[in-house]
Amino acid sequence: MNYSLTSAFIERELGAVVHGTTVQLSNNVSMVFERDENNEAVVYLVRDGKRRPIVVIGDDDTDVQLSVNGYTYSAEALSDRDKHFHNLLKETATTKSGNMKVVAPMPGLLKTVNVKAGQHVKKGERLFILEAMKMENDIKSPMDGVVGTLSAAPGTAVEKNFLLCMIEAPTESTSSGE
């Protein structure tokens, strides 16, 4: 079965073949599922003959946070079918309203707010810096537009999917006046 693995660092299509307790991924990485002395499930990442334990920190329907070698990675894993519907919903929401929500991709502390309501922004422009797990994450504008209402201030602790702001599509009068 094919899965799409997406995170802040990578986006690629991965194929997975299951053989007993081993999952072989198309990028030549294996994961091995075993039981420890307490009969608890343990997952190892196997690369270049080395086995690295994977600690699952958080897990819900599609989002998972894994810790490998002391580094934490957040990822979204979707089957081909789920990815199709996810993209369809995202495209529909964007094209119908012309506005996009900017939400926190993970829980953390909002360190910096780089914009104010009414400000024009370009796609990819840094809007916020969110500190999560001792790392600073840039949250960028998903489109060209105007910042709507801001929902958080610097120093605010936010949960995953907390609405940070809305980016509104520029109207003809605001885009021609730039």
Secondary structure, 3 states (H helix, E strand, C coil): CEEEEECCCCEEEEEEEEECCEEEECCCCEEEEEECCCCCEEEEEEECCEEEEEEEEEECCCEEEEEECCEEEEEEEEEHHHHHHHHHHHHHHHHHHCEEEEECCCCEEEEEECCCCCCEECCCCEEEEEEECCEEEEEECCCCEEEEEECCCCCCEECCCCEEEEEECCCHHHHHCC
